[in-house]
Amino acid sequence: MLGVDRDSDLLAPLFDERDPAVMKMIADLIARARKAGVKVGICGQAPSNYPEFAEFLVREGIDSISLNPDSFVATLKCVAAAEAGRVVPAA
């Protein structure tokens, strides 16, 4: 897994948490944890910034998502739609 200072003007533009390799690793972690009976939560900016990332987490079976207060309502709607199997509305 990779951790990058998203507040760094030098580093942040070089990385994207939606990279397929990162998403594959997260999906694998969730699957392995669920198989072992371990809950998985995520704390980070991605579900707050990218509705499609929140939808991905729900599809993979994440147990909890930490959100920024300013994105809570919009992301909650996205998560509810994903849990209901509906298409996530664009932000």
BAKOL-501591 format. One record per atom (N, C-alpha, C, O, CB): atom name; x, y, z; residue in three letters. Coordinates in nm, 2 decimals. Glycine has a CB too. Example, Ala and Ser with C-alpha at 12.3 -4.5 7.8 and 13.67 -1.06 7.14 Angstrom:
! BAKOL-501591
    a       xx       yy       zz     r
    N     1.32    -0.57     0.78   ALA
   CA     1.23    -0.45     0.78   ALA
    C     1.32    -0.33     0.78   ALA
    O     1.42    -0.33     0.85   ALA
   CB     1.13    -0.45     0.90   ALA
    N     1.28    -0.22     0.71   SER
   CA     1.37    -0.11     0.71   SER
    C     1.29     0.00     0.79   SER
    O     1.34     0.11     0.80   SER
   CB     1.41    -0.06     0.57   SER
! end
This chain:
! BAKOL-501591
    a       xx       yy       zz     r
    N     0.09    -0.12     0.00   MET
   CA     0.00     0.00     0.00   MET
    C     0.09     0.12     0.00   MET
    O     0.20     0.12     0.04   MET
   CB    -0.10     0.00     0.12   MET
    N     0.04     0.23    -0.05   LEU
   CA     0.12     0.35    -0.06   LEU
    C     0.05     0.47     0.01   LEU
    O    -0.07     0.49     0.00   LEU
   CB     0.13     0.39    -0.21   LEU
    N     0.12     0.54     0.09   GLY
   CA     0.07     0.66     0.16   GLY
    C     0.14     0.78     0.10   GLY
    O     0.26     0.78     0.09   GLY
   CB     0.09     0.65     0.31   GLY
    N     0.06     0.88     0.06   VAL
   CA     0.12     1.00     0.01   VAL
    C     0.06     1.12     0.07   VAL
    O    -0.06     1.12     0.10   VAL
   CB     0.10     1.00    -0.15   VAL
    N     0.13     1.22     0.10   ASP
   CA     0.08     1.34     0.16   ASP
    C     0.00     1.42     0.06   ASP
    O     0.05     1.49    -0.03   ASP
   CB     0.20     1.43     0.21   ASP
    N    -0.13     1.41     0.07   ARG
   CA    -0.22     1.47    -0.03   ARG
    C    -0.22     1.62    -0.02   ARG
    O    -0.27     1.69    -0.12   ARG
   CB    -0.36     1.42    -0.01   ARG
    N    -0.16     1.68     0.08   ASP
   CA    -0.16     1.82     0.10   ASP
    C    -0.03     1.88     0.04   ASP
    O    -0.01     2.00     0.03   ASP
   CB    -0.16     1.86     0.24   ASP
    N     0.06     1.79    -0.01   SER
   CA     0.19     1.83    -0.07   SER
    C     0.16     1.87    -0.21   SER
    O     0.12     1.79    -0.29   SER
   CB     0.30     1.72    -0.06   SER
    N     0.19     1.99    -0.25   ASP
   CA     0.18     2.04    -0.38   ASP
    C     0.28     1.96    -0.48   ASP
    O     0.25     1.96    -0.60   ASP
   CB     0.21     2.19    -0.39   ASP
    N     0.38     1.91    -0.42   LEU
   CA     0.48     1.84    -0.50   LEU
    C     0.44     1.69    -0.53   LEU
    O     0.46     1.64    -0.63   LEU
   CB     0.62     1.84    -0.43   LEU
    N     0.38     1.63    -0.43   LEU
   CA     0.35     1.48    -0.44   LEU
    C     0.21     1.45    -0.48   LEU
    O     0.19     1.36    -0.56   LEU
   CB     0.38     1.42    -0.30   LEU
    N     0.12     1.52    -0.43   ALA
   CA    -0.02     1.49    -0.46   ALA
    C    -0.06     1.46    -0.60   ALA
    O    -0.13     1.37    -0.64   ALA
   CB    -0.11     1.59    -0.40   ALA
    N    -0.01     1.55    -0.70   PRO
   CA    -0.05     1.53    -0.84   PRO
    C     0.01     1.40    -0.90   PRO
    O    -0.03     1.36    -1.01   PRO
   CB    -0.01     1.65    -0.92   PRO
    N     0.11     1.34    -0.83   LEU
   CA     0.17     1.23    -0.89   LEU
    C     0.10     1.09    -0.87   LEU
    O     0.13     0.99    -0.93   LEU
   CB     0.31     1.21    -0.83   LEU
    N     0.00     1.09    -0.77   PHE
   CA    -0.06     0.97    -0.73   PHE
    C    -0.21     0.99    -0.74   PHE
    O    -0.27     1.10    -0.72   PHE
   CB    -0.02     0.93    -0.60   PHE
    N    -0.28     0.88    -0.76   ASP
   CA    -0.43     0.88    -0.77   ASP
    C    -0.48     0.75    -0.70   ASP
    O    -0.44     0.64    -0.75   ASP
   CB    -0.48     0.89    -0.92   ASP
    N    -0.55     0.76    -0.60   GLU
   CA    -0.60     0.64    -0.53   GLU
    C    -0.70     0.56    -0.61   GLU
    O    -0.73     0.45    -0.57   GLU
   CB    -0.67     0.69    -0.40   GLU
    N    -0.74     0.61    -0.72   ARG
   CA    -0.83     0.54    -0.81   ARG
    C    -0.75     0.45    -0.92   ARG
    O    -0.81     0.39    -1.00   ARG
   CB    -0.92     0.63    -0.89   ARG
    N    -0.62     0.45    -0.90   ASP
   CA    -0.54     0.37    -0.99   ASP
    C    -0.58     0.23    -0.98   ASP
    O    -0.61     0.18    -0.87   ASP
   CB    -0.39     0.38    -0.95   ASP
    N    -0.60     0.16    -1.09   PRO
   CA    -0.65     0.02    -1.09   PRO
    C    -0.57    -0.07    -0.99   PRO
    O    -0.62    -0.16    -0.93   PRO
   CB    -0.64    -0.04    -1.23   PRO
    N    -0.44    -0.05    -0.98   ALA
   CA    -0.35    -0.14    -0.89   ALA
    C    -0.39    -0.11    -0.75   ALA
    O    -0.40    -0.21    -0.67   ALA
   CB    -0.20    -0.11    -0.92   ALA
    N    -0.42     0.01    -0.71   VAL
   CA    -0.45     0.04    -0.57   VAL
    C    -0.59    -0.01    -0.54   VAL
    O    -0.61    -0.07    -0.44   VAL
   CB    -0.45     0.20    -0.55   VAL
    N    -0.68     0.00    -0.64   MET
   CA    -0.82    -0.05    -0.62   MET
    C    -0.82    -0.20    -0.61   MET
    O    -0.89    -0.26    -0.53   MET
   CB    -0.91     0.00    -0.73   MET
    N    -0.74    -0.27    -0.69   LYS
   CA    -0.72    -0.41    -0.68   LYS
    C    -0.67    -0.46    -0.54   LYS
    O    -0.72    -0.55    -0.48   LYS
   CB    -0.63    -0.47    -0.79   LYS
    N    -0.57    -0.38    -0.49   MET
   CA    -0.52    -0.42    -0.36   MET
    C    -0.62    -0.40    -0.25   MET
    O    -0.63    -0.48    -0.16   MET
   CB    -0.39    -0.33    -0.33   MET
    N    -0.70    -0.29    -0.26   ILE
   CA    -0.80    -0.26    -0.16   ILE
    C    -0.91    -0.37    -0.17   ILE
    O    -0.96    -0.42    -0.06   ILE
   CB    -0.87    -0.12    -0.18   ILE
    N    -0.95    -0.41    -0.29   ALA
   CA    -1.05    -0.51    -0.30   ALA
    C    -1.00    -0.65    -0.25   ALA
    O    -1.08    -0.72    -0.18   ALA
   CB    -1.09    -0.53    -0.45   ALA
    N    -0.87    -0.68    -0.27   ASP
   CA    -0.82    -0.80    -0.22   ASP
    C    -0.81    -0.80    -0.06   ASP
    O    -0.84    -0.90     0.00   ASP
   CB    -0.67    -0.82    -0.27   ASP
    N    -0.77    -0.68    -0.01   LEU
   CA    -0.77    -0.67     0.14   LEU
    C    -0.91    -0.69     0.20   LEU
    O    -0.92    -0.76     0.30   LEU
   CB    -0.71    -0.53     0.18   LEU
    N    -1.01    -0.63     0.14   ILE
   CA    -1.15    -0.64     0.19   ILE
    C    -1.19    -0.79     0.18   ILE
    O    -1.25    -0.84     0.28   ILE
   CB    -1.24    -0.56     0.11   ILE
    N    -1.16    -0.86     0.07   ALA
   CA    -1.20    -1.00     0.05   ALA
    C    -1.13    -1.09     0.16   ALA
    O    -1.20    -1.17     0.22   ALA
   CB    -1.17    -1.04    -0.09   ALA
    N    -1.01    -1.07     0.18   ARG
   CA    -0.93    -1.15     0.27   ARG
    C    -0.98    -1.12     0.41   ARG
    O    -0.99    -1.22     0.49   ARG
   CB    -0.78    -1.12     0.26   ARG
    N    -1.00    -1.00     0.45   ALA
   CA    -1.05    -0.97     0.58   ALA
    C    -1.19    -1.03     0.61   ALA
    O    -1.21    -1.09     0.71   ALA
   CB    -1.06    -0.81     0.60   ALA
    N    -1.28    -1.02     0.51   ARG
   CA    -1.41    -1.08     0.53   ARG
    C    -1.40    -1.23     0.54   ARG
    O    -1.47    -1.28     0.63   ARG
   CB    -1.50    -1.04     0.40   ARG
    N    -1.32    -1.29     0.47   LYS
   CA    -1.30    -1.44     0.48   LYS
    C    -1.25    -1.47     0.62   LYS
    O    -1.28    -1.58     0.67   LYS
   CB    -1.20    -1.49     0.37   LYS
    N    -1.17    -1.39     0.68   ALA
   CA    -1.11    -1.41     0.81   ALA
    C    -1.20    -1.36     0.92   ALA
    O    -1.17    -1.38     1.04   ALA
   CB    -0.97    -1.34     0.82   ALA
    N    -1.32    -1.30     0.89   GLY
   CA    -1.41    -1.25     0.99   GLY
    C    -1.37    -1.12     1.05   GLY
    O    -1.41    -1.09     1.16   GLY
   CB    -1.43    -1.36     1.09   GLY
    N    -1.29    -1.05     0.98   VAL
   CA    -1.23    -0.92     1.03   VAL
    C    -1.31    -0.80     0.95   VAL
    O    -1.32    -0.81     0.83   VAL
   CB    -1.08    -0.91     1.01   VAL
    N    -1.35    -0.71     1.03   LYS
   CA    -1.42    -0.59     0.97   LYS
    C    -1.31    -0.50     0.91   LYS
    O    -1.20    -0.49     0.96   LYS
   CB    -1.50    -0.51     1.07   LYS
    N    -1.35    -0.42     0.80   VAL
   CA    -1.26    -0.33     0.73   VAL
    C    -1.33    -0.20     0.72   VAL
    O    -1.44    -0.19     0.68   VAL
   CB    -1.22    -0.39     0.59   VAL
    N    -1.25    -0.09     0.76   GLY
   CA    -1.30     0.04     0.74   GLY
    C    -1.19     0.12     0.67   GLY
    O    -1.07     0.08     0.67   GLY
   CB    -1.34     0.11     0.87   GLY
    N    -1.23     0.23     0.61   ILE
   CA    -1.13     0.32     0.54   ILE
    C    -1.15     0.46     0.59   ILE
    O    -1.26     0.51     0.60   ILE
   CB    -1.14     0.31     0.39   ILE
    N    -1.04     0.53     0.61   CYS
   CA    -1.03     0.67     0.64   CYS
    C    -0.95     0.73     0.54   CYS
    O    -0.83     0.70     0.53   CYS
   CB    -0.98     0.69     0.79   CYS
    N    -1.00     0.83     0.47   GLY
   CA    -0.92     0.89     0.37   GLY
    C    -1.01     0.99     0.29   GLY
    O    -1.13     0.99     0.31   GLY
   CB    -0.86     0.79     0.27   GLY
    N    -0.95     1.05     0.19   GLN
   CA    -1.02     1.16     0.12   GLN
    C    -1.10     1.10     0.00   GLN
    O    -1.20     1.16    -0.05   GLN
   CB    -0.92     1.26     0.06   GLN
    N    -1.06     0.98    -0.05   ALA
   CA    -1.11     0.93    -0.18   ALA
    C    -1.26     0.91    -0.18   ALA
    O    -1.33     0.96    -0.27   ALA
   CB    -1.05     0.80    -0.21   ALA
    N    -1.32     0.85    -0.07   PRO
   CA    -1.47     0.83    -0.08   PRO
    C    -1.54     0.97    -0.07   PRO
    O    -1.65     0.98    -0.12   PRO
   CB    -1.52     0.75     0.03   PRO
    N    -1.48     1.07    -0.01   SER
   CA    -1.54     1.20     0.00   SER
    C    -1.53     1.27    -0.13   SER
    O    -1.62     1.35    -0.17   SER
   CB    -1.47     1.28     0.11   SER
    N    -1.42     1.25    -0.21   ASN
   CA    -1.40     1.33    -0.33   ASN
    C    -1.46     1.26    -0.46   ASN
    O    -1.50     1.33    -0.55   ASN
   CB    -1.26     1.35    -0.35   ASN
    N    -1.46     1.13    -0.46   TYR
   CA    -1.50     1.05    -0.58   TYR
    C    -1.62     0.96    -0.55   TYR
    O    -1.59     0.85    -0.49   TYR
   CB    -1.38     0.98    -0.63   TYR
    N    -1.74     0.99    -0.59   PRO
   CA    -1.85     0.90    -0.57   PRO
    C    -1.83     0.76    -0.62   PRO
    O    -1.87     0.66    -0.56   PRO
   CB    -1.97     0.96    -0.63   PRO
    N    -1.76     0.75    -0.73   GLU
   CA    -1.73     0.62    -0.79   GLU
    C    -1.64     0.53    -0.70   GLU
    O    -1.65     0.41    -0.70   GLU
   CB    -1.67     0.63    -0.93   GLU
    N    -1.56     0.60    -0.62   PHE
   CA    -1.47     0.53    -0.52   PHE
    C    -1.55     0.48    -0.41   PHE
    O    -1.53     0.36    -0.36   PHE
   CB    -1.35     0.62    -0.47   PHE
    N    -1.64     0.56    -0.36   ALA
   CA    -1.73     0.51    -0.25   ALA
    C    -1.82     0.40    -0.30   ALA
    O    -1.84     0.30    -0.23   ALA
   CB    -1.82     0.63    -0.20   ALA
    N    -1.87     0.40    -0.42   GLU
   CA    -1.95     0.29    -0.48   GLU
    C    -1.86     0.17    -0.49   GLU
    O    -1.91     0.06    -0.46   GLU
   CB    -2.00     0.33    -0.62   GLU
    N    -1.74     0.18    -0.53   PHE
   CA    -1.65     0.07    -0.54   PHE
    C    -1.63     0.00    -0.40   PHE
    O    -1.64    -0.12    -0.39   PHE
   CB    -1.51     0.11    -0.59   PHE
    N    -1.61     0.08    -0.30   LEU
   CA    -1.60     0.03    -0.17   LEU
    C    -1.72    -0.05    -0.12   LEU
    O    -1.71    -0.16    -0.06   LEU
   CB    -1.57     0.14    -0.07   LEU
    N    -1.84     0.00    -0.15   VAL
   CA    -1.96    -0.06    -0.11   VAL
    C    -1.97    -0.20    -0.19   VAL
    O    -2.01    -0.30    -0.13   VAL
   CB    -2.08     0.03    -0.14   VAL
    N    -1.95    -0.19    -0.32   ARG
   CA    -1.95    -0.32    -0.40   ARG
    C    -1.86    -0.42    -0.34   ARG
    O    -1.89    -0.54    -0.34   ARG
   CB    -1.92    -0.29    -0.54   ARG
    N    -1.74    -0.38    -0.29   GLU
   CA    -1.64    -0.48    -0.24   GLU
    C    -1.68    -0.53    -0.10   GLU
    O    -1.62    -0.62    -0.06   GLU
   CB    -1.51    -0.41    -0.24   GLU
    N    -1.77    -0.46    -0.04   GLY
   CA    -1.81    -0.51     0.10   GLY
    C    -1.75    -0.44     0.21   GLY
    O    -1.74    -0.50     0.32   GLY
   CB    -1.79    -0.65     0.10   GLY
    N    -1.70    -0.32     0.20   ILE
   CA    -1.64    -0.24     0.31   ILE
    C    -1.74    -0.23     0.42   ILE
    O    -1.86    -0.22     0.40   ILE
   CB    -1.59    -0.10     0.26   ILE
    N    -1.69    -0.24     0.54   ASP
   CA    -1.78    -0.23     0.66   ASP
    C    -1.80    -0.08     0.70   ASP
    O    -1.91    -0.05     0.75   ASP
   CB    -1.72    -0.30     0.78   ASP
    N    -1.71     0.01     0.69   SER
   CA    -1.73     0.14     0.73   SER
    C    -1.64     0.24     0.64   SER
    O    -1.53     0.20     0.60   SER
   CB    -1.70     0.16     0.88   SER
    N    -1.69     0.36     0.63   ILE
   CA    -1.62     0.46     0.55   ILE
    C    -1.62     0.59     0.64   ILE
    O    -1.73     0.63     0.68   ILE
   CB    -1.68     0.49     0.41   ILE
    N    -1.50     0.65     0.66   SER
   CA    -1.49     0.77     0.73   SER
    C    -1.50     0.88     0.62   SER
    O    -1.44     0.88     0.52   SER
   CB    -1.36     0.78     0.81   SER
    N    -1.58     0.99     0.65   LEU
   CA    -1.60     1.10     0.55   LEU
    C    -1.57     1.23     0.61   LEU
    O    -1.57     1.25     0.74   LEU
   CB    -1.74     1.09     0.50   LEU
    N    -1.55     1.33     0.53   ASN
   CA    -1.53     1.47     0.57   ASN
    C    -1.67     1.52     0.59   ASN
    O    -1.77     1.48     0.52   ASN
   CB    -1.46     1.55     0.46   ASN
    N    -1.69     1.61     0.69   PRO
   CA    -1.83     1.66     0.71   PRO
    C    -1.89     1.73     0.59   PRO
    O    -2.01     1.72     0.57   PRO
   CB    -1.82     1.76     0.83   PRO
    N    -1.81     1.80     0.51   ASP
   CA    -1.86     1.87     0.40   ASP
    C    -1.91     1.78     0.29   ASP
    O    -1.99     1.83     0.20   ASP
   CB    -1.76     1.97     0.35   ASP
    N    -1.87     1.66     0.29   SER
   CA    -1.92     1.56     0.18   SER
    C    -2.01     1.46     0.23   SER
    O    -2.05     1.37     0.16   SER
   CB    -1.79     1.50     0.12   SER
    N    -2.04     1.46     0.36   PHE
   CA    -2.12     1.36     0.42   PHE
    C    -2.25     1.33     0.35   PHE
    O    -2.28     1.21     0.32   PHE
   CB    -2.15     1.39     0.57   PHE
    N    -2.33     1.43     0.33   VAL
   CA    -2.47     1.41     0.27   VAL
    C    -2.46     1.35     0.13   VAL
    O    -2.53     1.26     0.10   VAL
   CB    -2.55     1.54     0.27   VAL
    N    -2.37     1.41     0.05   ALA
   CA    -2.36     1.36    -0.09   ALA
    C    -2.31     1.22    -0.10   ALA
    O    -2.36     1.14    -0.17   ALA
   CB    -2.27     1.46    -0.17   ALA
    N    -2.21     1.19    -0.01   THR
   CA    -2.15     1.06    -0.01   THR
    C    -2.25     0.96     0.05   THR
    O    -2.26     0.84     0.00   THR
   CB    -2.02     1.05     0.06   THR
    N    -2.32     1.00     0.15   LEU
   CA    -2.43     0.91     0.21   LEU
    C    -2.53     0.87     0.10   LEU
    O    -2.57     0.75     0.09   LEU
   CB    -2.49     0.98     0.33   LEU
    N    -2.57     0.96     0.02   LYS
   CA    -2.67     0.93    -0.09   LYS
    C    -2.60     0.83    -0.19   LYS
    O    -2.67     0.74    -0.24   LYS
   CB    -2.71     1.06    -0.16   LYS
    N    -2.48     0.85    -0.22   CYS
   CA    -2.40     0.76    -0.31   CYS
    C    -2.40     0.62    -0.25   CYS
    O    -2.42     0.52    -0.32   CYS
   CB    -2.26     0.82    -0.34   CYS
    N    -2.36     0.61    -0.12   VAL
   CA    -2.35     0.48    -0.06   VAL
    C    -2.49     0.41    -0.05   VAL
    O    -2.50     0.29    -0.08   VAL
   CB    -2.29     0.50     0.09   VAL
    N    -2.59     0.49    -0.02   ALA
   CA    -2.73     0.43    -0.02   ALA
    C    -2.77     0.38    -0.15   ALA
    O    -2.83     0.27    -0.16   ALA
   CB    -2.83     0.53     0.03   ALA
    N    -2.74     0.45    -0.26   ALA
   CA    -2.77     0.41    -0.39   ALA
    C    -2.69     0.28    -0.43   ALA
    O    -2.75     0.19    -0.49   ALA
   CB    -2.74     0.52    -0.49   ALA
    N    -2.56     0.28    -0.39   ALA
   CA    -2.48     0.16    -0.42   ALA
    C    -2.53     0.04    -0.34   ALA
    O    -2.53    -0.07    -0.40   ALA
   CB    -2.33     0.19    -0.39   ALA
    N    -2.57     0.06    -0.22   GLU
   CA    -2.62    -0.05    -0.14   GLU
    C    -2.75    -0.11    -0.19   GLU
    O    -2.78    -0.23    -0.18   GLU
   CB    -2.64    -0.01     0.01   GLU
    N    -2.83    -0.02    -0.25   ALA
   CA    -2.95    -0.06    -0.31   ALA
    C    -2.94    -0.12    -0.45   ALA
    O    -3.03    -0.16    -0.52   ALA
   CB    -3.05     0.05    -0.32   ALA
    N    -2.81    -0.11    -0.50   GLY
   CA    -2.79    -0.17    -0.64   GLY
    C    -2.82    -0.07    -0.75   GLY
    O    -2.83    -0.11    -0.86   GLY
   CB    -2.86    -0.29    -0.66   GLY
    N    -2.84     0.05    -0.71   ARG
   CA    -2.87     0.15    -0.82   ARG
    C    -2.75     0.22    -0.87   ARG
    O    -2.64     0.21    -0.80   ARG
   CB    -2.97     0.26    -0.76   ARG
    N    -2.76     0.28    -0.98   VAL
   CA    -2.64     0.36    -1.03   VAL
    C    -2.62     0.48    -0.95   VAL
    O    -2.72     0.55    -0.91   VAL
   CB    -2.67     0.40    -1.18   VAL
    N    -2.50     0.51    -0.91   VAL
   CA    -2.46     0.62    -0.83   VAL
    C    -2.48     0.75    -0.91   VAL
    O    -2.42     0.76    -1.02   VAL
   CB    -2.32     0.60    -0.77   VAL
    N    -2.55     0.85    -0.85   PRO
   CA    -2.57     0.97    -0.93   PRO
    C    -2.43     1.05    -0.93   PRO
    O    -2.35     1.04    -0.84   PRO
   CB    -2.67     1.06    -0.86   PRO
    N    -2.41     1.12    -1.04   ALA
   CA    -2.29     1.20    -1.06   ALA
    C    -2.30     1.32    -0.97   ALA
    O    -2.40     1.37    -0.93   ALA
   CB    -2.28     1.25    -1.21   ALA
    N    -2.18     1.35    -0.92   ALA
   CA    -2.17     1.47    -0.83   ALA
    C    -2.18     1.60    -0.90   ALA
    O    -2.18     1.70    -0.83   ALA
   CB    -2.03     1.46    -0.75   ALA
! end
